[in-house]
Amino acid sequence: MKKKDNLDFQDTLFVTGYKKQLLLIKLIHKVKFYKNHF
């Protein structure tokens, strides 16, 4: 039981980290886009 909870916790951490990275990448692309156009 304990081991499965730990695995679920790690999966959740991985998913949230992945989503944060995606947001960061989108932000960086927006900044680059604006710098190129203004």
C-alpha positions in Angstrom: 0.0 0.0 0.0 2.7 2.4 1.0 4.7 1.7 -2.1 1.8 2.4 -4.5 1.1 5.7 -2.7 4.7 6.7 -3.2 4.5 5.8 -7.0 1.3 7.9 -7.4 3.0 10.8 -5.6 6.0 10.6 -8.0 3.7 10.4 -11.0 1.9 13.6 -9.8 5.2 15.4 -9.3 6.3 14.4 -12.8 3.0 15.6 -14.4 3.0 18.9 -12.6 6.7 19.4 -13.4 6.0 18.6 -17.1 3.1 21.1 -17.2 5.3 23.8 -15.6 8.0 23.1 -18.3 5.4 23.4 -21.1 4.2 26.7 -19.7 7.8 28.0 -19.4 8.4 27.0 -23.0 5.3 28.8 -24.2 6.4 31.9 -22.3 9.9 31.8 -23.8 8.4 31.5 -27.3 6.1 34.5 -26.7 9.0 36.6 -25.4 11.1 35.6 -28.4 8.2 36.4 -30.8 7.7 39.9 -29.3 11.4 40.7 -29.4 11.5 39.8 -33.1 8.5 41.9 -34.0 9.1 45.0 -31.9 
